[in-house]
Amino acid sequence: MNMNDIIFKKRQGNVLTRKEIEFFISGYTKGEIPDYQASALLMAIFFQKMTDEETFYFTDAMQHSGDVIDLSSIKGIKVDKHSTGGVGDKTTLIVAPIVAACGVPIAKMSGRGLGFTGGTIDKLESIPGFQTSLEPEDFVKQVNEIGISVIGQTAHIAAADKKLYALRDVTATVDNISLITSSIMSKKLAAGSDAIVLDVKCGKGAFMESIESAEHLGQLMVSIGKAAGKKTIAVITDMNQPLGNAVGNSLEVQEAIDTLKGNGPKDIEELCLRLASYMLLAGEKVATSDQGYEMAVKALNSGEAYKKFIEFVKRQGGEVSEGKKEIQLPKASYERKLIAKEEGYLFEVEAKQIGMASQHTGAGRETKEDSIDLSAGILVHKKIGDYVKKGDCLATVYGNVEEKIEKALFEAIKAFSFCKEPIEKLPLIKKIIE
């Protein structure tokens, strides 16, 4: 095959064959196809798009470009969860213990944060001593013994995705449904679980801002999962404001702990219970999502989910005080309050703006190699629809460098918009795609 012919074919808007796509993915992963030709093909795909069949072939080739994890030695139906990224999204820390406490095994690989979105692995590493890297046999053994393990993704899973994503990032070809789908699903399918629940974020703090684009992405990922023989469910959820109150690594872990103890924000609790209900359905623990919801509520209210979280943290080296079963998280040296200078109903708490402000505190990274301040971040105290008076505290900014806190405050105030009339609060869950 000839790469120039493949580029020309897609540039003309024609459909690529499975062999042509496999030729490209294999050659680029091995370094046999140069960046300039890969960039040309990505741009052709960006403008001419791919069919669902092409997207499946692209995903399959990426999935098999590196290691495919075999979890068959883990007893039961393994269910994975993936979020398309958001601000304040600490759902894995809550959902995974709930589902594991209900008897569905969670063998999960998660990533780090980049930019204004947070990564589950960064959050877990704010727990002193917590190990996010385990040998494969220890990973499997832990899931078989306690029902849960969450570790960092290995460099060898979907090897093509790492190279292609870096190239897409610098060639303005990230924003394409087929390329987004193949990036997400290739890693999820290679990770070896039997079923997948996808939390597809929609709104100003998400990659998919419109409900139409979020539904399209959800439907395509569900069809890819189904074609690969995996039960896949997509939950379209709102990301027009931060999820919960905490944005930043240790702050989000504390909020997850509070939620598992029954004291967390209602929006994060409700979303986690809903996601858990669909994971229990996918894991064939229940016949309906309503039954799954009841089971998840019971696990949360009984304290079993929090006990499972503590067991999971201790098993992976995290420091837990023996008496109170508490975790001592790092705390920032400074905090500053963001005070409202006007009065009215909150019309907007722009999630992306809060995420960017949190990044300025040191809680986020611009490149994957950047170090982050695990104790820095923002607590948002008001939600869309709340009535705010002058002098009320909108948010608290935490950090260890005063100049960074000042910069974060300057950015955070831009997230809040007011109106005079009461407004309807946004529904958290917009649609379910099965």
C-alpha positions as CSV (number, residue, x, y, z in Angstrom):
1,M,0.0,0.0,0.0
2,N,1.0,3.6,-0.5
3,M,0.4,6.3,2.1
4,N,0.0,9.0,-0.5
5,D,-2.8,7.1,-2.1
6,I,-4.6,6.7,1.2
7,I,-4.3,10.4,2.0
8,F,-5.6,11.3,-1.5
9,K,-8.5,8.8,-1.2
10,K,-9.7,10.3,2.1
11,R,-9.1,13.9,0.9
12,Q,-11.5,13.1,-1.9
13,G,-14.1,12.0,0.7
14,N,-14.0,8.3,-0.1
15,V,-14.3,5.5,2.4
16,L,-11.1,3.8,3.6
17,T,-10.9,0.0,3.8
18,R,-10.0,-1.9,7.0
19,K,-6.6,-2.9,5.5
20,E,-5.8,0.7,4.6
21,I,-6.6,1.9,8.1
22,E,-4.6,-1.0,9.7
23,F,-1.7,-0.1,7.3
24,F,-1.7,3.5,8.6
25,I,-2.0,2.7,12.3
26,S,0.6,0.0,12.2
27,G,3.1,2.0,10.2
28,Y,2.7,5.1,12.2
29,T,3.0,3.3,15.5
30,K,6.2,1.6,14.3
31,G,7.7,5.0,13.1
32,E,7.5,3.9,9.4
33,I,5.1,6.6,8.4
34,P,6.3,10.2,9.1
35,D,4.4,12.9,11.1
36,Y,3.8,15.0,8.0
37,Q,1.9,12.2,6.2
38,A,0.0,11.3,9.4
39,S,-0.9,14.9,9.8
40,A,-2.2,15.1,6.3
41,L,-4.4,12.1,6.8
42,L,-5.7,13.4,10.1
43,M,-6.7,16.7,8.5
44,A,-8.4,14.9,5.6
45,I,-10.4,12.9,8.2
46,F,-11.2,16.1,10.1
47,F,-12.8,17.7,7.1
48,Q,-14.2,14.6,5.3
49,K,-15.1,12.7,8.4
50,M,-15.4,8.9,8.7
51,T,-18.3,6.5,8.5
52,D,-19.3,4.5,11.5
53,E,-17.6,1.5,9.9
54,E,-14.4,3.3,9.3
55,T,-14.5,4.5,12.9
56,F,-14.9,0.9,14.1
57,Y,-11.9,-0.2,12.0
58,F,-9.8,2.8,13.3
59,T,-10.7,1.9,16.9
60,D,-10.0,-1.8,16.4
61,A,-6.5,-1.0,14.9
62,M,-5.7,1.4,17.7
63,Q,-6.8,-1.1,20.3
64,H,-4.5,-3.8,18.9
65,S,-1.5,-1.4,18.4
66,G,-0.3,-2.3,21.9
67,D,-1.1,-4.6,24.8
68,V,-4.6,-5.9,25.3
69,I,-5.1,-6.8,28.9
70,D,-6.5,-10.2,29.8
71,L,-8.7,-10.0,32.9
72,S,-10.3,-13.5,32.4
73,S,-8.7,-14.7,35.6
74,I,-10.8,-12.2,37.6
75,K,-14.0,-13.7,38.8
76,G,-17.3,-12.1,37.7
77,I,-18.3,-9.6,35.1
78,K,-15.8,-6.7,35.1
79,V,-17.4,-3.3,34.5
80,D,-15.3,-0.2,33.5
81,K,-16.4,3.4,33.7
82,H,-15.1,6.3,31.7
83,S,-15.8,10.1,31.8
84,T,-15.1,12.2,28.8
85,G,-13.6,14.8,31.1
86,G,-15.0,17.6,33.2
87,V,-14.3,20.0,36.1
88,G,-14.7,18.6,39.6
89,D,-15.4,15.2,38.3
90,K,-14.3,12.8,41.1
91,T,-17.0,10.2,40.3
92,T,-14.6,7.2,40.0
93,L,-13.5,7.7,43.6
94,I,-17.1,7.3,44.7
95,V,-18.7,5.0,42.1
96,A,-16.0,2.4,42.1
97,P,-16.3,1.6,45.9
98,I,-20.1,1.7,45.7
99,V,-20.2,-0.8,42.8
100,A,-17.5,-3.0,44.4
101,A,-19.4,-3.1,47.7
102,C,-22.3,-4.4,45.7
103,G,-20.3,-7.3,44.4
104,V,-19.3,-6.2,40.9
105,P,-15.5,-6.3,40.4
106,I,-13.8,-3.1,39.4
107,A,-10.4,-3.5,37.6
108,K,-9.8,0.0,36.4
109,M,-7.0,1.8,34.6
110,S,-7.3,5.6,34.8
111,G,-5.3,8.6,33.4
112,R,-3.7,11.8,34.6
113,G,-5.2,15.3,34.1
114,L,-4.1,17.7,31.4
115,G,-5.1,21.3,31.3
116,F,-8.2,22.3,33.2
117,T,-9.6,18.7,33.6
118,G,-8.5,16.6,36.5
119,G,-7.1,13.0,36.4
120,T,-8.2,10.2,38.7
121,I,-4.6,9.1,39.2
122,D,-3.5,12.6,40.3
123,K,-6.3,12.6,42.8
124,L,-5.4,9.2,44.2
125,E,-1.8,10.2,44.5
126,S,-2.8,13.1,46.9
127,I,-3.4,10.3,49.4
128,P,-0.1,9.8,51.3
129,G,1.6,6.5,50.3
130,F,-1.0,5.5,47.7
131,Q,0.5,3.4,44.9
132,T,-1.0,3.9,41.4
133,S,1.3,1.3,39.8
134,L,1.0,-2.4,40.5
135,E,2.4,-5.5,38.8
136,P,-0.2,-7.2,36.7
137,E,-0.5,-10.3,38.9
138,D,-0.9,-8.0,42.0
139,F,-3.6,-6.0,40.2
140,V,-5.6,-9.2,39.4
141,K,-5.0,-10.7,42.9
142,Q,-6.3,-7.5,44.6
143,V,-9.5,-7.4,42.5
144,N,-10.1,-11.1,43.2
145,E,-9.6,-10.6,46.9
146,I,-11.3,-7.2,47.7
147,G,-13.2,-6.5,44.4
148,I,-11.5,-3.3,43.4
149,S,-8.2,-1.8,42.1
150,V,-7.5,1.4,40.3
151,I,-4.1,2.0,38.7
152,G,-2.5,4.2,36.1
153,Q,-2.6,3.3,32.4
154,T,0.4,1.5,31.1
155,A,2.4,3.1,28.3
156,H,1.7,0.0,26.1
157,I,-2.1,0.1,26.0
158,A,-3.3,1.5,22.6
159,A,0.2,2.6,21.8
160,A,-1.0,4.3,18.6
161,D,-3.3,6.6,20.6
162,K,-0.5,8.3,22.6
163,K,1.4,9.2,19.4
164,L,-1.7,10.2,17.4
165,Y,-3.2,12.3,20.3
166,A,0.0,14.3,20.6
167,L,0.0,14.9,16.8
168,R,-3.7,15.8,16.8
169,D,-3.1,18.3,19.7
170,V,-0.5,20.3,17.6
171,T,-2.4,20.0,14.3
172,A,-5.8,21.3,15.4
173,T,-7.5,17.9,14.6
174,V,-8.7,17.0,18.1
175,D,-12.3,18.1,17.6
176,N,-13.5,15.2,15.4
177,I,-16.2,12.7,16.6
178,S,-14.5,9.6,15.0
179,L,-11.1,10.5,16.3
180,I,-12.4,11.2,19.8
181,T,-14.4,7.9,19.8
182,S,-11.4,5.8,18.6
183,S,-9.1,7.4,21.2
184,I,-11.5,6.7,24.1
185,M,-12.8,3.3,23.0
186,S,-9.4,1.8,21.9
187,K,-8.1,2.3,25.5
188,K,-11.3,1.1,27.1
189,L,-11.5,-2.1,25.0
190,A,-7.8,-2.8,25.4
191,A,-8.2,-2.5,29.2
192,G,-10.0,-5.8,29.3
193,S,-13.3,-5.2,31.1
194,D,-16.5,-7.0,30.0
195,A,-18.8,-4.0,30.0
196,I,-18.4,-0.2,29.9
197,V,-20.4,2.7,31.3
198,L,-19.6,6.0,29.7
199,D,-20.2,9.4,31.3
200,V,-20.5,11.7,28.4
201,K,-20.2,15.3,29.6
202,C,-22.2,18.0,27.8
203,G,-22.0,21.8,28.3
204,K,-19.6,24.7,28.5
205,G,-17.1,22.8,30.7
206,A,-17.1,19.8,28.4
207,F,-15.6,18.9,25.0
208,M,-19.1,18.4,23.6
209,E,-20.9,21.7,24.3
210,S,-24.2,20.8,22.6
211,I,-26.6,18.0,23.5
212,E,-26.6,16.9,19.8
213,S,-22.8,16.5,19.7
214,A,-22.8,14.7,23.0
215,E,-25.5,12.3,21.9
216,H,-23.7,11.6,18.6
217,L,-20.5,10.8,20.5
218,G,-22.4,8.6,23.0
219,Q,-24.3,6.7,20.3
220,L,-21.1,6.1,18.3
221,M,-19.2,4.8,21.4
222,V,-22.0,2.5,22.3
223,S,-22.1,1.1,18.8
224,I,-18.4,0.6,18.8
225,G,-18.6,-1.2,22.2
226,K,-21.5,-3.4,21.0
227,A,-19.6,-4.3,17.8
228,A,-16.6,-5.4,20.0
229,G,-18.9,-7.6,22.0
230,K,-19.0,-5.4,25.1
231,K,-22.2,-4.3,26.8
232,T,-21.9,-0.5,26.7
233,I,-24.1,2.3,28.1
234,A,-23.7,6.0,27.7
235,V,-25.0,8.5,30.2
236,I,-25.2,12.1,28.9
237,T,-24.6,14.5,31.9
238,D,-24.5,18.2,32.4
239,M,-21.1,20.0,32.7
240,N,-22.2,23.7,32.5
241,Q,-21.0,24.2,36.1
242,P,-18.4,22.3,38.2
243,L,-19.6,18.9,39.5
244,G,-19.9,19.1,43.3
245,N,-18.0,21.9,45.0
246,A,-14.3,20.9,45.0
247,V,-11.9,21.4,42.1
248,G,-8.4,20.3,42.8
249,N,-6.8,17.0,43.8
250,S,-6.8,16.6,47.6
251,L,-9.9,18.8,47.8
252,E,-11.8,16.4,45.5
253,V,-10.6,13.4,47.4
254,Q,-12.0,14.9,50.6
255,E,-15.3,15.6,48.8
256,A,-15.4,12.0,47.6
257,I,-14.8,10.8,51.2
258,D,-17.5,13.2,52.5
259,T,-19.9,11.8,49.8
260,L,-19.1,8.2,50.8
261,K,-19.9,9.1,54.4
262,G,-23.3,10.6,53.3
263,N,-22.2,14.3,53.7
264,G,-21.3,15.2,50.1
265,P,-22.9,17.7,47.7
266,K,-26.3,16.4,46.4
267,D,-25.4,16.7,42.7
268,I,-22.3,14.5,42.9
269,E,-24.1,12.0,45.1
270,E,-27.0,11.7,42.7
271,L,-24.8,11.3,39.6
272,C,-22.7,8.7,41.3
273,L,-25.7,6.7,42.4
274,R,-27.1,6.8,38.8
275,L,-23.8,5.8,37.3
276,A,-23.5,3.0,39.8
277,S,-27.0,1.8,38.9
278,Y,-26.0,1.3,35.3
279,M,-22.7,-0.3,36.2
280,L,-24.7,-2.8,38.3
281,L,-27.0,-3.4,35.4
282,A,-24.1,-3.9,33.0
283,G,-22.5,-6.3,35.5
284,E,-25.8,-8.3,35.6
285,K,-26.2,-7.8,39.3
286,V,-29.7,-6.4,38.8
287,A,-32.4,-6.7,36.2
288,T,-33.1,-3.0,35.9
289,S,-31.3,0.3,36.6
290,D,-34.0,1.1,39.2
291,Q,-33.0,-2.0,41.1
292,G,-29.4,-1.0,40.7
293,Y,-30.1,2.4,42.1
294,E,-31.7,0.9,45.2
295,M,-28.7,-1.4,45.7
296,A,-26.3,1.5,45.3
297,V,-28.2,3.7,47.8
298,K,-28.1,0.8,50.3
299,A,-24.4,0.4,49.9
300,L,-23.8,4.1,50.4
301,N,-26.2,4.6,53.4
302,S,-25.0,1.4,55.2
303,G,-21.4,2.6,55.2
304,E,-20.3,-0.4,53.1
305,A,-19.1,1.8,50.2
306,Y,-16.9,3.8,52.6
307,K,-15.5,0.7,54.2
308,K,-14.7,-0.6,50.7
309,F,-12.9,2.7,49.9
310,I,-10.8,2.5,53.0
311,E,-9.9,-1.2,52.3
312,F,-9.0,-0.2,48.7
313,V,-6.8,2.7,49.8
314,K,-5.0,0.6,52.5
315,R,-4.4,-2.3,50.0
316,Q,-2.6,0.1,47.6
317,G,-0.4,1.6,50.3
318,G,-2.4,4.6,51.3
319,E,-2.0,5.8,54.9
320,V,-5.1,5.4,57.0
321,S,-5.3,6.1,60.7
322,E,-6.3,2.8,62.4
323,G,-8.6,4.2,65.0
324,K,-10.9,6.5,63.1
325,K,-10.3,5.1,59.6
326,E,-9.4,8.6,58.4
327,I,-7.1,9.8,55.7
328,Q,-4.8,12.8,56.3
329,L,-4.7,14.7,53.0
330,P,-2.2,17.5,52.2
331,K,-3.4,21.0,53.0
332,A,-2.5,24.3,51.3
333,S,-0.6,27.0,53.2
334,Y,-2.9,29.9,52.0
335,E,-6.5,30.4,51.3
336,R,-8.4,33.4,49.9
337,K,-12.1,34.0,49.6
338,L,-13.8,35.3,46.4
339,I,-16.5,37.7,47.6
340,A,-19.6,38.7,45.5
341,K,-19.7,42.3,44.5
342,E,-23.2,42.2,43.2
343,E,-26.5,40.7,44.1
344,G,-28.9,38.4,42.2
345,Y,-29.5,34.9,41.0
346,L,-26.5,33.0,39.6
347,F,-27.1,32.6,35.9
348,E,-23.8,30.9,35.2
349,V,-20.9,29.3,37.0
350,E,-18.8,28.5,34.0
351,A,-17.0,25.2,34.6
352,K,-14.2,25.7,32.2
353,Q,-13.3,29.1,33.7
354,I,-13.3,27.6,37.2
355,G,-11.1,24.7,35.9
356,M,-8.6,27.3,34.4
357,A,-8.5,29.2,37.6
358,S,-7.8,26.0,39.5
359,Q,-5.0,25.2,37.1
360,H,-3.5,28.7,37.9
361,T,-3.3,27.7,41.6
362,G,-1.0,24.8,40.6
363,A,-3.6,22.1,40.7
364,G,-3.4,21.4,36.9
365,R,-0.7,20.8,34.4
366,E,-0.1,22.1,30.9
367,T,2.0,19.1,29.7
368,K,1.9,15.6,31.0
369,E,5.4,16.0,32.5
370,D,4.5,19.1,34.6
371,S,4.4,18.6,38.4
372,I,1.3,19.7,40.2
373,D,0.4,21.0,43.6
374,L,-1.8,18.3,45.1
375,S,-3.2,20.6,47.9
376,A,-4.1,23.5,45.6
377,G,-7.5,24.2,44.1
378,I,-10.9,25.9,44.5
379,L,-14.0,25.2,46.6
380,V,-17.1,26.7,44.8
381,H,-19.8,27.6,47.4
382,K,-22.7,28.7,45.1
383,K,-24.5,26.9,42.2
384,I,-26.6,28.0,39.3
385,G,-30.0,29.2,40.5
386,D,-28.7,30.2,44.0
387,Y,-29.6,33.7,45.2
388,V,-26.4,35.6,46.2
389,K,-26.1,38.8,48.2
390,K,-23.3,41.3,48.1
391,G,-20.5,40.1,50.5
392,D,-21.4,36.4,50.1
393,C,-18.5,34.0,49.5
394,L,-18.7,32.6,46.0
395,A,-15.6,30.4,46.3
396,T,-12.4,29.8,48.3
397,V,-9.1,29.5,46.5
398,Y,-6.3,27.4,48.0
399,G,-2.6,27.3,47.2
400,N,1.0,27.5,48.3
401,V,2.2,30.5,46.2
402,E,0.4,33.8,46.8
403,E,1.0,35.1,43.3
404,K,-0.7,32.0,41.9
405,I,-3.7,32.5,44.2
406,E,-4.1,36.1,43.0
407,K,-4.0,35.0,39.4
408,A,-6.6,32.3,40.2
409,L,-8.9,34.8,41.9
410,F,-8.7,37.1,38.9
411,E,-9.8,34.2,36.6
412,A,-12.4,32.7,38.9
413,I,-14.5,35.8,39.2
414,K,-15.1,35.7,35.5
415,A,-17.0,32.4,35.9
416,F,-19.9,33.9,37.8
417,S,-22.8,35.7,36.0
418,F,-25.9,37.1,37.7
419,C,-29.5,37.8,36.7
420,K,-32.4,39.5,38.4
421,E,-35.1,36.8,37.9
422,P,-35.1,33.3,39.4
423,I,-33.9,30.6,36.9
424,E,-34.6,26.9,36.7
425,K,-31.8,24.6,37.9
426,L,-30.3,22.4,35.3
427,P,-31.1,18.7,35.1
428,L,-27.9,16.7,35.8
429,I,-28.7,13.7,33.6
430,K,-29.9,14.5,30.1
431,K,-30.2,11.1,28.3
432,I,-29.3,7.4,28.6
433,I,-28.1,5.6,25.5
434,E,-28.1,1.8,25.6
